C-alpha cells in the first residue's frame, strides 16, 4: 500500500527517499507549512528549556560518578551487545522490515527483535490545498469539524455538503472537492502515530522501531527530558535519535513496568505510545502488592507504624531524614512532579488551517481505556486506530453500556 508522507521542510514539493525494496511509484508527496509546525511545537520547546534546567544540571552532576547514560542504576550485563540501555541501537538502514514485510524479516538482524513498532504520518494528500488561509471560511470549517467528531461524516452538520470548493496546490494546479469530500478526508485522518500504540513485551524483549515516514523519534517521559517520570523506577531517559525514513532503532526493555513515550517533534499532535513490560507491575523486594508497614519503637516504649507504599500508587516514596519524600533518584520531590506532563491539547488544527479531525492529545491517548495497561497485556498490542476510535466515542459508548447493564 502507498504510504501517506508529509514533508515538514516547507511548501516546495519534496519526496522522501524510497525505503529498501520500495519503488518510487509508491511515494506520496505533499507540503505542510513548516512555520505552522514550528509554531505548534515551539511553545513546548520553550517550556522544555525553562522547566528542565535544574533537573538536567542535577542529573549531569550526578552522572560524573559511574556511567552518565544509565544514572548508575541499570545492569549493563543484562543488555545485549551493542544495545545501549539509554540510546539503544540505531541504523540509517536499509530496514528489512519496512512496509508489508513478514515477521521473517526479524531474522535479518544480528540482534533479533521480538516486536515491531512503525512510526507513521497519516494526513491525506488531497486535504492540504484546502488548509491554506482563505480557502474555507470559519463557518464552513466549524461545520466540517462538527460533522467529523465521531470519525464518521454527519452530513446534517454540514450547511451545504454538495458545495464545491476549489483550491490550488503549491505546483499551481487547481483541485476541486465538495464540502462533504473535504469532511470525508478529514475524518480519515489519524495523523502522527506509533503503530501499534500499545505493546506488551516480556523482560529482555527487543523492539524494532521502523521509520515509515520522516521526522520521528522515541523518547521516554523522564525528568531528564524535562518531562514527568512515566517509566519504572531506576529506568533512565530512554531516547532514540531522529530516525531517517528507511532506517530503524532497536531497544531492549529490561525492567518490568509501564513505559510511556512520545515522538519529540510530534508530541504536540498526540504521537505517544505505551509499552508494558511483563504484567505491568514493578517488581518489589518481597513481591507483595499489599501495603508495606514498618513498626518502630518510640522513646516511651510505644509503637508507631510508617506506611511506605501501596500497590495503587504511581511512585514508591520513602521518608528522608528531613521528612521530605524521595524516590531514591532525585531528592526533595517525586520524579513524576519534576517535569511537564503529556500535552493536554492536540495542536493538529494549527497546521490544518483550523480543520480538526478530533484525534486525541498526548494526555488523552495515554488516559484512554484502549491504552489501559491491563488492556494492553490482555490484547498483546493495541492499534492507534483503536485509541482514536476510543477517543472519538467508541470507548464512551462501551462505558455507557456497562453502566446501563
Buried (B, 14 or more C-beta within 10 A) or exposed (E): EEBBBBBBEEBEEBEBBBBBEBEEEEBBEBBBBBEBBEBBBEEBBEBBEEBBEEBBEBBEEBBEEEBBBBBBBBEEEEBBEEBBBBBBBBBBBBBBBBBEBEEEBBEEBEBEBBBBBBBBBBBBBBBBBBBBEEBBEEEBBBBBBBBBBBBEBBEEBBEEBEEEBEBEBBEEEEBEBBBBBBBBBBBBBBBBBBBBBBBBBEBEBBBBBBBBBBBBBBBBBBBBBBBBBBBBBBBBBBBBEBBBBBBBBBBBBBBBBBBBBBBBBBBBBBBBBBBBBBEBBBEEEEEEEEEBEEEEEEEEEEEEEEEBBEEEEEBBBEEEEEEEBBBEBBEEBBBBBBBBBBBEEBBBBBBBBBBBBBBBBBBBBBEBBBBBBEBBBEBEBBBBBBBBBBBBBBBEEEEEEEEEE
